[in-house]
Amino acid sequence: MTARPRPRPLPESPLRLVRWEQPTPEKYRALFRRVGAPWLWFSRLVIGDAALLAIIHDPLVEVYAAVDRTGIEVGMLELDFRAPDACEIGYFALVPELAGRGLGRWLMAQALALAWRGAVTRVWLHTCTLDHPGALGFYRAQGFAATARTVETFADPRVLGVLPVDAAPHVPLLARTR
């Protein structure tokens, strides 16, 4: 996205967005796992605490939790302003149980309002084939345009023991058996 979206009303939501100032690795990874395991997110689970803290405690990286009325963290937003004049939406997710309720539009409206400030001229994010099947269409509907396609491979984090074998049941688990 290289142009600020036109202002529009913020969608209603029972959730609220809470900035996490310098979360502990344990707290961060617990939410990362809760929202990301269904999509096989593992990158922040396998790096050491020092490397993780260097990212999430960087003053140019902002971590937010979407919190329900009872105080339970049910979503994650991470904004990375470390590149000049740009904001990467590093992580954006809600727990799967909230899918289809319009809350993704609310979270994205929050993300864009926070991302487009100061001298920012570009807001961007990554998605992949492991993401929710509607993710690419959702991002396009929010004003993003696809600019590149890459092929990445990695060892299945379930096979490596990073995520439980029942994570992402929609993704075939190909493991050797003896």
Secondary structure, DSSP 4 states (H G I P E B T S, - for coil): --SPPPP-PPPP-S-EEEEESS--HHHHHHHHHHHHGGGT--HHHHS-HHHHHHHHTSTTEEEEEEE-TTS-EEEEEEEE--STTEEEEEEEEE-GGGTTSSHHHHHHHHHHHHHS-TT--EEEE---TTS-TTHHHHHHHTT-------------TTTTTSS-TTSSTTS-------
